Amino acid sequence: MDRYSELNRELEKAAVAGNLDEACEKIQKAGNSRDLHLLDLILHPENQPPVVKTGACRCSDEGNGACAVSCLFDAVKRDENGKLIITSKCTGCGECLKACPQNNLEGRKDSVALIRALKEKDVPVYAMIAPAFSGQFSPDVTSGKLRSAFKLMGFYGMIEVAMFADILSLKEALEFDRTIINDEDFLLTSCCCPLWVALIRKSYQTMIPHVPPSVSPMVACGRSIKKLHPDAVTVFIGPCLAKKAEAREPDISDAVDLVLTFEEIAELFDILKIEPEKLEEDQSDHSSRAGRVYARVSGVSEAVQATLNRLRPDRRISLKSQQADGMIDCKKLLKELSEGEIRSNFIEGMGCRGGCVGGPKSLIGKDEARDHVNRYGNEAGFKTPVDSPYVLDLLKRLDFDTVESLLERDNYFTRIL
């Protein structure tokens, strides 16, 4: 275990035991400069990018080195003193983590901040679990058992973000119906992948008019919780480092307070001696198959297509989808589109191979994770959000009287790139 992870685990245990201040004071008195730096990273994650530098990097005497070369968004640089730094451009793509030969870069950890929030006790803290959760903590951990585990940790409740993927499927289907009126029109999705969105913003701005103006399911979930419970703390949990950057983007920073990975949550389960697979079932969410399969490549396309077919069964121009699987595919496909090579009218991009199930902080392999997601999707009681009275009831609670009002009110589930 590297020193950053080791120290973070020590502080997690101290925070759980109520001795965090004493543990921090001990580190400060010891005066080890590296530990003091790591302490600041752990206690103040809000000031850090999704990837943090945990030690001196000298992987190249000249130039930027392997870490910087690997970065897809020019976020790894050297300052005027030649020290490697991670800039605010960092999207959390994770490529530098794999490339750094000295292993002195790490995904930012927010777990101590979470424990602090849970111990506050005066505000409800909600776990927002990504659709990729299925199978991550054990094949036997159902959504109901996971909800019991989070409540045992101190969370007020757990919400499946798949419910809000359902809502976004409705919105994207309506956007397609409104926008695609001839064979030359096309839309670029997925709104759920911040790497895909960041790539379009950085290198393919001419494609922005083709991006449906939708927030991600994570943001939709966070905003909805805060509308119904204004004082709530919202915590997104998934396999993705990039979500840590997305949650800080100024126009959507109102939605999500903390972002933790499956790895961070698994460590907390271990410290707290919580075994989700042994817990009782709590009530389950009622997301449809459409929302649940967002976690893997082609899932968004399938969800929107199935939803569109239910909403507009007699539509003249049908949805023809194409997927980009991983950042290399995403760049290749966007280049082709910018050069006029358009073969589909609905283009889905996922920055990680396999989709969210292939995220850098997934606990299992992407193929196994995909199979679990498919199985959970097939267990859903409804194929699309159109069929689910629970999704439609949720919309009414959020003051959307009709499905079509998702387009009429453009300030809630909408963002402009």
HELIX and SHEET records of a PDB file:
HELIX    1   1 ARG A    3  ALA A   17  1                                  15    
HELIX    2   2 LEU A   20  ALA A   30  1                                  11    
HELIX    3   3 SER A   33  LEU A   43  1                                  11    
HELIX    4   4 PRO A   45  ASN A   47  5                                   3    
HELIX    5   5 GLY A   65  SER A   70  1                                   6    
HELIX    6   6 GLU A   95  ALA A   99  1                                   5    
HELIX    7   7 SER A  111  GLU A  120  1                                  10    
HELIX    8   8 PRO A  131  PHE A  133  5                                   3    
HELIX    9   9 SER A  143  MET A  153  1                                  11    
HELIX   10  10 ALA A  162  THR A  179  1                                  18    
HELIX   11  11 PRO A  194  SER A  203  1                                  10    
HELIX   12  12 GLN A  205  HIS A  210  5                                   6    
HELIX   13  13 PRO A  217  LEU A  228  1                                  12    
HELIX   14  14 ALA A  242  GLU A  246  1                                   5    
HELIX   15  15 PRO A  250  ILE A  252  5                                   3    
HELIX   16  16 PHE A  262  ILE A  271  1                                  10    
HELIX   17  17 PRO A  276  LYS A  278  5                                   3    
HELIX   18  18 ARG A  289  ARG A  292  1                                   4    
HELIX   19  19 VAL A  293  ALA A  295  5                                   3    
HELIX   20  20 GLY A  299  LEU A  311  1                                  13    
HELIX   21  21 MET A  327  SER A  338  1                                  12    
HELIX   22  22 CYS A  356  GLY A  358  5                                   3    
HELIX   23  23 LYS A  366  ASN A  378  1                                  13    
HELIX   24  24 PRO A  385  ASP A  387  5                                   3    
HELIX   25  25 PRO A  389  ARG A  397  1                                   9    
HELIX   26  26 SER A  405  GLU A  408  1                                   4    
SHEET    1   A 2 VAL A  51  LYS A  53  0                                        
SHEET    2   A 2 LEU A 105  GLY A 107 -1                                        
SHEET    1   B 2 VAL A  76  ARG A  78  0                                        
SHEET    2   B 2 LEU A  84  ILE A  86 -1                                        
SHEET    1   C 4 GLY A 157  GLU A 160  0                                        
SHEET    2   C 4 VAL A 125  ILE A 129  1                                        
SHEET    3   C 4 VAL A 233  GLY A 238  1                                        
SHEET    4   C 4 LEU A 258  THR A 261  1                                        
SHEET    1   D 3 LEU A 187  THR A 189  0                                        
SHEET    2   D 3 PHE A 346  MET A 350  1                                        
SHEET    3   D 3 SER A 321  ASP A 325  1                                        
END                                                                             
